[in-house]
Amino acid sequence: MVGGGLGTLVVILVALYFGIDPTFLLQGMETVRVDAPASRGGVPADDPLAEFVSVVLADTEDVWHAEFRRAGRTYREPTLVLFSGRVASACGLGQAAMGPFYCPADEQVYIDLGFYRELRERFRAPGDFAQAYVIAHEVGHHVQHLLGISEQVQSLRRRASEREANALSVRLELQADCLAGLWANRADRMHELLEQGDVEEGLRAASAIGDDTLQRQAGGQVVPDSFTHGSSAERVRWFRRGLEAGAIEACDTFAAG
């Protein structure tokens, strides 16, 4: 689904459509907004994790500026929003339980830093690179938005059955996984980013939050037709494809069998 995050169960609530009072959305929110162009210095000095997120975002900007220039296009940077508890976005109310998400309506990446604790403790996927993968996946959704892919998929989903709509969501999410792998490939070429064990951290994170794994953890039956993000094996495969190919052409999940 558009704006879905790494392992996230994103529910997009369009506040105006449902008549939700905006003041309600703003109650109890703790938000730190970091504009992407100033992301290297605009985070709280006493929050190392927030600074880490900002540095990774800046690195994705380096990569995608170069990729878009190569294609004769201009990359428009997203804005990073760090939040705790819940946050109002142009896509509606975002809550920590949803995990990180991207909103195409305001072109902002929303990161709840508490999700990284979940990633480490619940999903058993610790490590800096696993955390970076979360950000790169959400930025992948931003890239899809800039290329018009997200909007095309949403148009198709509105005319599809529930099963077909879920399948389209899976392909969109797997493409974001592949784009995250592409970022890792390019960032390593630019800055020698990857260290020993980093790839394993990313693959472990991708595997831990597959729909089948999450359904088993919840004690339920695995129902492939209900998948919206892809199985663990699929997520690992597409992240690895982007990482190894380092080319956006390799991330065409919609043409894949």
ABEGO torsion letter per residue (X at the ends): XBGBBBGBBBBBBBAAAAGBBAAAAABGBBBBBBBAAAAAAABBAABAAAAAAAAAAAAAAAAAAAAAAAAGBBBBBBBBBBBBGBBBBAAEBBBAAAEBBBBAAAGBBBBBAAAAAAAAAAAGBBEAAAAAAAAAAAAAAAAAAAAGAAAAAAAAAAABBAAAAAAAAAAAAAAAAAAAAAAAAAAAAAAGABBBGAAAAAAAAAAAABAAAAAAAAGBBBBAAABAAEBAAAAAAAAAAAAAAGBAAAABAAABX
